[in-house]
């Protein structure tokens, strides 16, 4: 099959490309940073907000599957740059849908969106896909718009479009703009003696649902191959964990655990921060047969080891 991955140079895109390569597909990776795309696949630097360029790409490559991961995915960055976030996340996705409608109406498309769309739920309730959409930050607003566009296009034009509402990812290779990776990077720096033994943190009282990126990409493939058209799927572990417990586990894995001090950094707090959010993955499991394979402790250990290697390489360069 011909497969397009947008955002192929990103954290999830790289893991997805690696898994799909094992299945011997022809893969084209799209990203504004094509040099960072897996060298084993074709790559292209295309701005998805350009409708003409997207049109030409779809007409030329004739994809059978599209994994649309490309996004501005940082909540904190979205508060600082809401217009850029909306343009990238909404206009890029709509251009892709329009081009598929014109040139490859039989192509199956996965629009990757976010659980941030759900807003502020009951803290005791696992969120299923019927939960009301009520986004409370610019990133979530942009993804909610793409979510609605994708499901509306599926219904209106009978396109094979599916949506994920993905909860928190984690794992080796993630940017330190995200909490688990931020903690791991700081700990790795402390272990190497590059920084003082102080970890700066934001809100440790929030509860979130974390899923290993390797389980995430397996879920994406399962959804696109086995999911129902016009359907949204929560991609999550189905469990909530306190951010403070994530930090505690990582510190416990550290060789410097006995000397690490934790300090609150007000700059790391969001303007609005939902106290607790975790998902119900029953629909995903029922429709596709997917099951997670990585324990949280293993994911955190792998993330910390990845940062240890990265910090050592930076020290030698």
N, C-alpha and C positions, 0 to 999 in steps of 0.2 A: 504493500500500500504506500501511497504518497502521503506523508504526514508533515504538517507544519506545526512548529512550536513557536509561538510568540513569547518574547521574554526568555529566550533560550539561554542567555548568558547569566540569568539570575540563579538564585539559590535553588528554587524548585525546578526551574528549567533544566539545569545541568543534571540534576538527579533523574528527571523524567527522560531526558535524552539518553542517558546511560542505560536505563531500564528498557527503553524501546529499541535500542541498538541490539540488544540480546535477541530481539524477535525479527531481525533482518528486514526492517522496513527502509524505504528511502525517506530520509528525514531532512527537512530544511528548517534551519534555525533562524529566527528573525530577532534582531536586537539592535539597539542604538550603539551597543558595544560589541560588535561582531568578533573582535579579537579574543574575547573571553568565552566564546562558544566552544563547546567540545570540538576538537579538531577532526574528529572522526565523521562529522556530519557537515553538509553544505551550510553555508552561512550567508546572510544578507543583512545589510544595514538599511532598513526601511522605516521611515517615520509613519506610523500607522494613522496619524492625524491627516495625512495626505491621501485623499480618496483616490486620486488618479494612480498613485504608486501602488496602493493596495489592490486596486482593480487589475493593474497589469500583472501583479504577482499572482493573484488567484487564477487569472486567465492562462498565464504561462505554466505554472507548476501543476495545476489541476489536482488539488489535494482531495484525498478521500477522508481524511481526519484533520481537524484543527484543534490544538490545545491552546486556548487563548489565555496565557498567563501574564502577558506584558501589562505592567501597571506601575503607577507610583504607589507603593504599598506601605509607606510609613505614616502612621497617624500623626506623629509629632510634626513631620514635614508638611503634612496636609494643612495643619493649622497655620503654618508660616506661608504656604503657597497654595491656597485653595483653588485659584484659577488654573494654575498649571496642573494640579491634581485632577480637576474635572475634565480638562481638555484631553489629557492623556487617557484617563480611565473610561470616559464616556465616548468621546468622539472617535477615538481609535477603535473601540469595540463596535460602534455602529457602522463605521466604514467597512469593517471586516464582514459584518452581517449583510450589508448591502451588496458587497462584491460576491459573496457566496450565493445570494439570491439571484444575482444576474448570471453568474458563470458556472457555479457548481452547486445547484440546489439539492443534489443528493448527498453532499458532503455532511458528515457528522461533526458538529462543533461543540466543544466544551468551553463555556464561559465561566472562568474562575472568579467567583465573587467572595464575599466574606460574611462571617457571623457578626461582624460589627454592625451589620444592617439591622439586627434585631433590637438594638437599643438597650433599654434597661429592663431586664426581666425580673420576675420573682426570684430571689436568691436561692430558693429551695427547689426550683423547678428546672428540670432538664428541658432545653428548648428543642422542639421538633419543627418541621418545616411549615407547619400551620401557624406558628407564632407570628404575631403582627410585626411588620417591618416599621421600625422607628429609629432611623440612624441619628446619631448624636455627635458626629464629627465630620469634617469635610471629606475625609477618605471614605467613610461609610456611606455618606450621601452619594458620592460618585459611583460607588459600587452598587448601591441600591438602584440607581438609575440604569446601569448596565444590566442588572438582573431583570428589571422590568422590560427593558428593550428586548433582551434575549428571549424571554418567555412569550412576549407579545409577538415577536417575529415568528417564533415557532408556530404559534396558533394562527396568525394572520396569513402567513405564506407557506405553511406546512413544511417548514424547514426542520431538519434534524438537529435541533439545538437543545442542549442540556446545561444546567447551571449547578455550580457547587457554591455552597455557603460554608466556606472553610474556616475552621477555628484556628487557634494558634499553632504554628509550626515550630519545630526545633530540630536540631541535628547538626552534624559536621558541615561546615562551609557557610553557615548563616552569618549575615552581617551583624556587627555589634550594635546596630540600631535597634535590635530586638533583645528582649530582656534576658533570656537564657544565655544567649551568645555574649551579651554585654558582661554579665557576671563571669562567664568562663574566661573571656579575654582579660578582665581585670585580675582574676586569680592567676592566670598563666603569667602575666607580667610580674606579679608579686613573687611567684615561685622563681622566676629568672632573675630577680633582684633589680628589675628595670623600674619599678615603682615602689613607693612606700606601701607597707602592708595595710592599706585602707581600701575598702570597697565602697564606692559611692552608689547609693541606691535611691530609687523613687518610692512609690507606694508599695509596701510589702504586704499590705492587708488585703489586696484584691485576690479573688479566686479566678482561675482561668482553666481552660481545657487545652492541654498540650498533646500534640500528636507528632511522632517522628516523621521527618520529611520522606523517608523511604516508604513508610506506610501511606503517606499522603499521595505520592505519585502512583503507587499501586492502586489506590482507590480511584484516582483520576482515570487510569486505563480501564478499570473495571466499569466505571460509570459510562464512559464513552462507548464501550463495547456491549454492555449488557443493560444499561439504564434505559428508562422510558423517555421518549421524546417529549419536550416541553415540561420536564420535571426538574425540580430543584432538590439537591441532596446536601445534607449536612455531612461534612467530612471532619470527623472529630473522634476523640477517644471515648467519649461518653462519661468521662470522669472529671471532676474539678479538683484542683490543687492550689493551695495558697502560694503566692509568690515567695513568701518568707520560707516556705518549705523547699522550694526550688533552690533558693540561695543556700539554705542549710545543707541540702544534699551535696551541692557543688563544693561548699567549704569542707564538708566531711571527706570529699574525694581528694582534697588538696594536701600536698606535702607541707604546706605552710599554715595548716588549719589552726595551730595553737597560737599564732601571732597575728591573725587577721582581725582587723577592726572594721565594723560596719558603720558608715556614716550616712545620714540622710542628706540628699542633695535636692533642694527645691526645684532646680532646673529640670530634673527628671520627672516631675509631676506633669500630668496632662491637665488642660483647662477643665475637662469633664472626664471622669474616670469611673466606669461602671464597676460597682463593688464585686459582682459575681456573675459569671457567664459560663455555662457549659452546655454541651449539646447532647441530643438524642440521635444516635446513628442507626436506629432500627430500620429506617427505609433503605439506607445504603446497603445494609447487610442482607435484608430480605430480597431486594431487587437484583443484587449483583453477586452475592455470596462472599463479598470481601470480609476479611478479618484482619485486625492489626497484629503485627508480629514482633514489635519492639517494646520492651518494658521501659518505663520512664527513666529508671536508674541507668540502664544501658545507653539510652539516648544522651543523657547528661554526661556520662563518662566519655562517650565518643566525641561529644562537642568539646569538652575540656581538652581531650587529647589532640583534637584538630587545632585548637588554639595554642596548645603547647608547641606543636610543630611549627606553626606559623610564626610565633614569637621567636623561636630559635632561628628560623630562616631570616627573619628581619634583623636579628642581632648579628648574624654572619655577613649580611650584605652591606 
